[in-house]
Amino acid sequence: MDGAPISSIRIAANKAWTAARERKTTKEIGEKVRHPEKGHDIAYYGDPRFVGWGGGIPIWKDGMVAGAIGVSGLSSREDVELATLAVEQVLAQKVS
């Protein structure tokens, strides 16, 4: 995306990696690790590529995760909105 920081490239790839590996959105993962009582360090997942910022969404095909979308460069909320739009419009899947 024009004007996005170069670091967003790696972060977007890490968001996609995280969402695909855990089969859930990075927003959901981030909320879990920040929970005041049930949270845990993101290092719990054992991979330095794991991120808990919104913008990573798994792609499902025939009941299995076939990949993921990762968006970075804006606010977490905007990254989630763009990733959701990509999955819903391009891949014709509803994101819950």
Backbone as CSV, one residue per row, in Angstrom:
resi,resn,N_x,N_y,N_z,CA_x,CA_y,CA_z,C_x,C_y,C_z
1,MET,0.849,-1.168,0.000,0.000,0.000,0.000,0.894,1.230,0.000
2,ASP,0.590,2.196,-0.824,1.363,3.432,-0.884,1.411,4.103,0.480
3,GLY,2.604,4.489,0.892,2.775,5.216,2.140,2.883,4.355,3.384
4,ALA,2.679,3.062,3.274,2.767,2.182,4.452,4.236,1.984,4.805
5,PRO,4.530,1.839,6.094,5.920,1.594,6.483,6.423,0.251,5.944
6,ILE,7.703,0.183,5.638,8.313,-1.045,5.122,8.109,-2.198,6.105
7,SER,8.142,-1.905,7.390,7.959,-2.965,8.400,6.600,-3.640,8.281
8,SER,5.636,-2.968,7.656,4.294,-3.550,7.497,4.312,-4.813,6.652
9,ILE,5.280,-4.923,5.760,5.373,-6.122,4.910,5.581,-7.356,5.786
10,ARG,6.557,-7.296,6.665,6.850,-8.428,7.555,5.700,-8.667,8.526
11,ILE,5.141,-7.587,9.057,4.050,-7.727,10.023,2.840,-8.381,9.363
12,ALA,2.496,-7.973,8.137,1.362,-8.585,7.428,1.610,-10.073,7.198
13,ALA,2.832,-10.425,6.812,3.157,-11.845,6.615,3.045,-12.608,7.931
14,ASN,3.488,-12.002,9.018,3.378,-12.648,10.326,1.932,-12.787,10.776
15,LYS,1.106,-11.809,10.450,-0.325,-11.916,10.777,-0.948,-13.090,10.026
16,ALA,-0.630,-13.216,8.743,-1.167,-14.335,7.963,-0.657,-15.667,8.525
17,TRP,0.630,-15.738,8.854,1.220,-16.956,9.436,0.490,-17.342,10.714
18,THR,0.311,-16.367,11.592,-0.335,-16.619,12.884,-1.766,-17.108,12.693
19,ALA,-2.526,-16.422,11.838,-3.929,-16.785,11.617,-4.046,-18.189,11.024
20,ALA,-3.178,-18.509,10.084,-3.230,-19.842,9.460,-2.837,-20.925,10.458
21,ARG,-1.785,-20.687,11.206,-1.294,-21.723,12.137,-2.293,-21.993,13.258
22,GLU,-2.881,-20.940,13.800,-3.793,-21.111,14.939,-5.254,-21.260,14.530
23,ARG,-5.543,-21.074,13.250,-6.902,-21.231,12.723,-7.898,-20.289,13.396
24,LYS,-7.407,-19.091,13.723,-8.263,-18.043,14.291,-7.661,-16.693,13.936
25,THR,-8.431,-15.648,14.110,-7.943,-14.317,13.757,-6.872,-13.852,14.736
26,THR,-5.978,-13.007,14.242,-4.943,-12.462,15.117,-5.550,-11.514,16.142
27,LYS,-6.663,-10.900,15.809,-7.354,-10.046,16.779,-7.801,-10.882,17.979
28,GLU,-8.374,-12.047,17.701,-8.820,-12.950,18.765,-7.637,-13.411,19.619
29,ILE,-6.539,-13.737,18.975,-5.343,-14.160,19.707,-4.832,-13.023,20.579
30,GLY,-4.767,-11.829,20.013,-4.298,-10.672,20.768,-5.160,-10.364,21.969
31,GLU,-6.477,-10.472,21.801,-7.383,-10.232,22.929,-7.156,-11.264,24.025
32,LYS,-6.882,-12.504,23.637,-6.658,-13.557,24.622,-5.373,-13.311,25.414
33,VAL,-4.295,-12.932,24.738,-3.033,-12.748,25.457,-3.059,-11.494,26.328
34,ARG,-3.941,-10.547,26.021,-4.028,-9.329,26.833,-5.069,-9.417,27.942
35,HIS,-5.806,-10.518,28.005,-6.848,-10.666,29.018,-6.206,-10.575,30.405
36,PRO,-6.770,-9.737,31.298,-6.123,-9.526,32.602,-6.042,-10.763,33.491
37,GLU,-6.947,-11.720,33.335,-6.935,-12.895,34.204,-6.540,-14.175,33.469
38,LYS,-6.969,-14.311,32.222,-6.715,-15.546,31.476,-5.586,-15.402,30.465
39,GLY,-5.028,-14.217,30.355,-4.006,-13.963,29.354,-2.687,-14.655,29.644
40,HIS,-1.876,-14.736,28.619,-0.537,-15.303,28.742,0.374,-14.587,27.760
41,ASP,1.648,-14.697,27.959,2.625,-14.065,27.087,2.499,-14.645,25.680
42,ILE,2.619,-13.811,24.663,2.527,-14.278,23.281,3.608,-15.321,22.993
43,ALA,4.706,-15.301,23.749,5.775,-16.295,23.580,5.282,-17.703,23.893
44,TYR,4.134,-17.805,24.566,3.511,-19.093,24.864,3.353,-19.933,23.604
45,TYR,3.112,-19.289,22.464,2.893,-20.003,21.207,4.178,-20.578,20.627
46,GLY,5.341,-20.180,21.141,6.603,-20.787,20.757,7.139,-20.410,19.397
47,ASP,6.711,-19.296,18.836,7.185,-18.890,17.525,7.325,-17.367,17.516
48,PRO,8.505,-16.846,17.225,8.687,-15.389,17.249,7.900,-14.657,16.170
49,ARG,7.329,-15.382,15.200,6.515,-14.737,14.162,5.093,-14.466,14.627
50,PHE,4.712,-15.002,15.762,3.349,-14.806,16.249,3.108,-13.349,16.601
51,VAL,1.946,-12.845,16.195,1.544,-11.483,16.532,0.103,-11.501,17.040
52,GLY,-0.235,-10.512,17.820,-1.577,-10.403,18.363,-2.272,-9.115,17.977
53,TRP,-1.834,-8.501,16.890,-2.509,-7.309,16.388,-3.530,-7.741,15.352
54,GLY,-4.651,-7.081,15.302,-5.688,-7.410,14.336,-5.215,-7.226,12.903
55,GLY,-5.761,-8.039,12.007,-5.441,-7.930,10.591,-5.093,-9.258,9.939
56,GLY,-5.036,-10.325,10.724,-4.791,-11.657,10.178,-6.048,-12.498,10.285
57,ILE,-6.489,-13.065,9.160,-7.718,-13.861,9.127,-7.464,-15.156,8.356
58,PRO,-7.805,-16.307,8.962,-7.616,-17.568,8.241,-8.597,-17.709,7.081
59,ILE,-8.183,-18.452,6.062,-9.027,-18.750,4.904,-9.395,-20.228,4.990
60,TRP,-10.682,-20.493,4.998,-11.185,-21.868,5.133,-11.634,-22.409,3.785
61,LYS,-11.313,-23.665,3.517,-11.736,-24.371,2.302,-12.073,-25.800,2.689
62,ASP,-13.305,-26.199,2.477,-13.752,-27.560,2.777,-13.457,-27.960,4.223
63,GLY,-13.689,-27.031,5.143,-13.528,-27.318,6.561,-12.098,-27.305,7.074
64,MET,-11.159,-26.908,6.214,-9.746,-26.849,6.619,-9.185,-25.465,6.296
65,VAL,-8.173,-25.061,7.041,-7.515,-23.795,6.747,-6.577,-24.002,5.562
66,ALA,-6.820,-23.218,4.508,-6.027,-23.325,3.290,-4.984,-22.219,3.194
67,GLY,-5.034,-21.257,4.096,-4.118,-20.121,4.074,-4.671,-19.025,4.952
68,ALA,-4.208,-17.803,4.728,-4.682,-16.673,5.526,-4.382,-15.374,4.803
69,ILE,-5.106,-14.346,5.195,-4.883,-12.983,4.721,-4.238,-12.216,5.861
70,GLY,-3.228,-11.424,5.565,-2.604,-10.552,6.551,-2.524,-9.143,6.014
71,VAL,-3.023,-8.180,6.775,-3.003,-6.775,6.380,-2.340,-5.978,7.482
72,SER,-1.456,-5.056,7.107,-0.779,-4.207,8.074,-0.481,-2.860,7.435
73,GLY,-0.343,-1.843,8.265,0.029,-0.522,7.759,-0.883,0.583,8.239
74,LEU,-2.057,0.223,8.715,-3.000,1.201,9.251,-3.227,0.881,10.724
75,SER,-4.309,1.375,11.285,-4.636,0.997,12.662,-5.087,-0.463,12.665
76,SER,-5.050,-1.089,13.816,-5.485,-2.483,13.920,-6.921,-2.629,13.430
77,ARG,-7.790,-1.699,13.793,-9.195,-1.747,13.370,-9.302,-1.693,11.853
78,GLU,-8.544,-0.799,11.226,-8.588,-0.671,9.774,-7.972,-1.895,9.083
79,ASP,-6.904,-2.438,9.670,-6.319,-3.670,9.122,-7.340,-4.800,9.136
80,VAL,-8.095,-4.929,10.231,-9.138,-5.959,10.339,-10.204,-5.728,9.269
81,GLU,-10.625,-4.481,9.103,-11.658,-4.176,8.109,-11.200,-4.558,6.696
82,LEU,-9.962,-4.227,6.353,-9.457,-4.558,5.016,-9.280,-6.061,4.823
83,ALA,-8.772,-6.742,5.829,-8.611,-8.199,5.730,-9.976,-8.873,5.589
84,THR,-10.946,-8.404,6.364,-12.302,-8.948,6.290,-12.890,-8.728,4.901
85,LEU,-12.728,-7.535,4.374,-13.225,-7.220,3.037,-12.583,-8.142,1.993
86,ALA,-11.288,-8.369,2.111,-10.596,-9.251,1.167,-11.169,-10.656,1.200
87,VAL,-11.345,-11.196,2.386,-11.862,-12.562,2.504,-13.292,-12.636,1.989
88,GLU,-14.118,-11.663,2.376,-15.538,-11.710,2.002,-15.767,-11.425,0.522
89,GLN,-15.044,-10.475,-0.052,-15.278,-10.096,-1.439,-14.507,-10.963,-2.431
90,VAL,-13.246,-11.155,-2.182,-12.413,-11.879,-3.133,-12.625,-13.375,-3.035
91,LEU,-12.766,-13.886,-1.810,-12.872,-15.322,-1.622,-14.284,-15.803,-1.348
92,ALA,-15.233,-14.887,-1.276,-16.649,-15.213,-1.057,-16.871,-16.059,0.194
93,GLN,-16.190,-15.694,1.281,-16.385,-16.351,2.582,-16.836,-15.309,3.581
94,LYS,-17.782,-15.655,4.416,-18.241,-14.762,5.455,-17.312,-14.882,6.658
95,VAL,-16.838,-13.749,7.154,-15.979,-13.721,8.339,-16.853,-13.424,9.541
96,SER,-16.735,-14.276,10.565,-17.558,-14.064,11.763,-16.826,-13.277,12.801
